């Protein structure tokens, strides 16, 4: 089994301290949690059903822990037992301003012609 190692951002280390999570807890969520790829990031979420038999008592406090990474860096950490539902409703990719401008350009009349 491959273990993921991430650089922990300053923001993520602050959130880990606020939520009483150690780097060992982060490793457990990375190892046992499920991953969803949305909005250009990877969301690791630990649900009750992801915990192996025999480890329920040790990992129960981590249920609902969500880690957000960009591939190399741990961006933030939060806890929400219903987060997986919200993560799955996110778009797959971020909307880019350049794509948005080209999509709506036919809807905007030519300002030069109006003068």
Short mmCIF file of the C-alpha atoms (twelve columns), coordinates in Angstrom:
data_MODEL
# 
_entry.id   MODEL 
# 
loop_
_atom_site.group_PDB 
_atom_site.id 
_atom_site.type_symbol 
_atom_site.label_atom_id 
_atom_site.label_alt_id 
_atom_site.label_comp_id 
_atom_site.label_asym_id 
_atom_site.label_seq_id 
_atom_site.Cartn_x 
_atom_site.Cartn_y 
_atom_site.Cartn_z 
_atom_site.pdbx_PDB_model_num 
ATOM 1   C CA . UNK A 1   0.000   0.000  0.000   1 
ATOM 2   C CA . UNK A 2   1.388   3.365  -1.015  1 
ATOM 3   C CA . UNK A 3   1.410   6.025  1.680   1 
ATOM 4   C CA . UNK A 4   0.890   9.600  0.605   1 
ATOM 5   C CA . UNK A 5   3.121   12.268 2.063   1 
ATOM 6   C CA . UNK A 6   2.062   15.876 1.816   1 
ATOM 7   C CA . UNK A 7   3.634   19.139 2.785   1 
ATOM 8   C CA . UNK A 8   1.344   20.688 5.423   1 
ATOM 9   C CA . UNK A 9   0.497   24.322 4.652   1 
ATOM 10  C CA . UNK A 10  0.478   26.950 7.371   1 
ATOM 11  C CA . UNK A 11  -3.316  27.161 7.140   1 
ATOM 12  C CA . UNK A 12  -3.682  23.378 7.468   1 
ATOM 13  C CA . UNK A 13  -1.378  23.264 10.505  1 
ATOM 14  C CA . UNK A 14  -3.491  25.957 12.175  1 
ATOM 15  C CA . UNK A 15  -6.685  24.019 11.434  1 
ATOM 16  C CA . UNK A 16  -5.116  20.780 12.708  1 
ATOM 17  C CA . UNK A 17  -4.285  22.505 15.999  1 
ATOM 18  C CA . UNK A 18  -7.805  23.957 16.271  1 
ATOM 19  C CA . UNK A 19  -9.376  20.558 15.617  1 
ATOM 20  C CA . UNK A 20  -6.959  18.595 17.829  1 
ATOM 21  C CA . UNK A 21  -5.570  16.499 14.980  1 
ATOM 22  C CA . UNK A 22  -2.015  15.182 14.932  1 
ATOM 23  C CA . UNK A 23  0.051   14.306 11.855  1 
ATOM 24  C CA . UNK A 24  -0.596  10.662 12.799  1 
ATOM 25  C CA . UNK A 25  -4.346  11.298 12.585  1 
ATOM 26  C CA . UNK A 26  -3.842  12.816 9.133   1 
ATOM 27  C CA . UNK A 27  -1.950  9.685  8.048   1 
ATOM 28  C CA . UNK A 28  -4.828  7.498  9.278   1 
ATOM 29  C CA . UNK A 29  -7.380  9.486  7.280   1 
ATOM 30  C CA . UNK A 30  -5.137  9.287  4.202   1 
ATOM 31  C CA . UNK A 31  -4.735  5.523  4.672   1 
ATOM 32  C CA . UNK A 32  -8.332  4.507  5.433   1 
ATOM 33  C CA . UNK A 33  -10.425 7.361  4.037   1 
ATOM 34  C CA . UNK A 34  -12.029 7.460  0.628   1 
ATOM 35  C CA . UNK A 35  -10.899 10.012 -1.933  1 
ATOM 36  C CA . UNK A 36  -13.060 12.191 -4.167  1 
ATOM 37  C CA . UNK A 37  -11.578 14.432 -6.853  1 
ATOM 38  C CA . UNK A 38  -13.486 17.672 -7.267  1 
ATOM 39  C CA . UNK A 39  -12.698 21.289 -8.204  1 
ATOM 40  C CA . UNK A 40  -9.078  20.429 -8.945  1 
ATOM 41  C CA . UNK A 41  -8.428  19.064 -5.448  1 
ATOM 42  C CA . UNK A 42  -8.480  15.697 -3.722  1 
ATOM 43  C CA . UNK A 43  -10.823 15.356 -0.735  1 
ATOM 44  C CA . UNK A 44  -9.992  12.523 1.672   1 
ATOM 45  C CA . UNK A 45  -13.000 11.699 3.861   1 
ATOM 46  C CA . UNK A 46  -13.156 9.126  6.657   1 
ATOM 47  C CA . UNK A 47  -16.626 7.606  7.034   1 
ATOM 48  C CA . UNK A 48  -17.710 5.021  9.592   1 
ATOM 49  C CA . UNK A 49  -17.858 2.313  6.918   1 
ATOM 50  C CA . UNK A 50  -14.233 3.007  5.909   1 
ATOM 51  C CA . UNK A 51  -12.866 1.962  9.306   1 
ATOM 52  C CA . UNK A 52  -11.524 -1.613 9.341   1 
ATOM 53  C CA . UNK A 53  -12.910 -4.095 11.854  1 
ATOM 54  C CA . UNK A 54  -11.095 -3.968 15.147  1 
ATOM 55  C CA . UNK A 55  -10.117 -0.302 14.858  1 
ATOM 56  C CA . UNK A 56  -13.556 1.203  15.515  1 
ATOM 57  C CA . UNK A 57  -12.746 2.386  19.045  1 
ATOM 58  C CA . UNK A 58  -9.429  3.968  18.084  1 
ATOM 59  C CA . UNK A 59  -10.703 5.755  14.964  1 
ATOM 60  C CA . UNK A 60  -14.234 6.699  16.003  1 
ATOM 61  C CA . UNK A 61  -13.190 10.256 16.873  1 
ATOM 62  C CA . UNK A 62  -11.893 10.757 13.321  1 
ATOM 63  C CA . UNK A 63  -15.213 9.995  11.612  1 
ATOM 64  C CA . UNK A 64  -16.142 12.954 9.427   1 
ATOM 65  C CA . UNK A 65  -12.587 14.255 9.157   1 
ATOM 66  C CA . UNK A 66  -11.912 15.701 5.710   1 
ATOM 67  C CA . UNK A 67  -8.511  16.582 4.251   1 
ATOM 68  C CA . UNK A 68  -8.190  18.779 1.167   1 
ATOM 69  C CA . UNK A 69  -5.027  18.427 -0.908  1 
ATOM 70  C CA . UNK A 70  -3.857  19.805 -4.232  1 
ATOM 71  C CA . UNK A 71  -1.635  16.837 -4.999  1 
ATOM 72  C CA . UNK A 72  1.479   17.954 -3.122  1 
ATOM 73  C CA . UNK A 73  0.228   20.032 -0.221  1 
ATOM 74  C CA . UNK A 74  -2.365  19.565 2.500   1 
ATOM 75  C CA . UNK A 75  -4.461  22.718 2.116   1 
ATOM 76  C CA . UNK A 76  -6.982  22.452 4.940   1 
ATOM 77  C CA . UNK A 77  -8.602  20.072 7.414   1 
ATOM 78  C CA . UNK A 78  -12.143 20.088 8.750   1 
ATOM 79  C CA . UNK A 79  -14.716 17.824 10.365  1 
ATOM 80  C CA . UNK A 80  -18.227 17.359 9.106   1 
ATOM 81  C CA . UNK A 81  -19.944 13.986 9.180   1 
ATOM 82  C CA . UNK A 82  -22.066 14.988 6.173   1 
ATOM 83  C CA . UNK A 83  -19.181 16.437 4.139   1 
ATOM 84  C CA . UNK A 84  -19.090 13.603 1.609   1 
ATOM 85  C CA . UNK A 85  -22.550 14.547 0.356   1 
ATOM 86  C CA . UNK A 86  -21.456 18.164 -0.141  1 
ATOM 87  C CA . UNK A 87  -18.179 17.145 -1.791  1 
ATOM 88  C CA . UNK A 88  -19.973 14.935 -4.311  1 
ATOM 89  C CA . UNK A 89  -22.201 17.850 -5.345  1 
ATOM 90  C CA . UNK A 90  -19.222 20.048 -6.233  1 
ATOM 91  C CA . UNK A 91  -18.278 20.515 -9.842  1 
ATOM 92  C CA . UNK A 92  -15.489 18.342 -11.172 1 
ATOM 93  C CA . UNK A 93  -13.347 21.309 -12.266 1 
ATOM 94  C CA . UNK A 94  -13.203 24.961 -11.301 1 
ATOM 95  C CA . UNK A 95  -14.866 27.328 -13.724 1 
ATOM 96  C CA . UNK A 96  -12.168 29.382 -15.365 1 
ATOM 97  C CA . UNK A 97  -12.713 33.046 -16.104 1 
ATOM 98  C CA . UNK A 98  -11.409 32.690 -19.649 1 
ATOM 99  C CA . UNK A 99  -13.905 29.914 -20.371 1 
ATOM 100 C CA . UNK A 100 -16.663 31.943 -18.790 1 
ATOM 101 C CA . UNK A 101 -15.839 34.972 -20.951 1 
ATOM 102 C CA . UNK A 102 -15.925 32.949 -24.166 1 
ATOM 103 C CA . UNK A 103 -19.170 31.250 -23.139 1 
ATOM 104 C CA . UNK A 104 -21.068 34.494 -22.565 1 
ATOM 105 C CA . UNK A 105 -19.440 36.629 -25.286 1 
ATOM 106 C CA . UNK A 106 -22.210 35.896 -27.857 1 
ATOM 107 C CA . UNK A 107 -24.753 37.159 -25.339 1 
ATOM 108 C CA . UNK A 108 -23.078 40.561 -24.939 1 
ATOM 109 C CA . UNK A 109 -23.742 42.951 -27.825 1 
ATOM 110 C CA . UNK A 110 -20.798 44.655 -29.436 1 
ATOM 111 C CA . UNK A 111 -20.312 47.870 -27.497 1 
ATOM 112 C CA . UNK A 112 -18.695 49.595 -30.536 1 
ATOM 113 C CA . UNK A 113 -21.806 49.053 -32.664 1 
ATOM 114 C CA . UNK A 114 -24.027 50.615 -29.994 1 
ATOM 115 C CA . UNK A 115 -22.164 53.972 -30.055 1 
# 
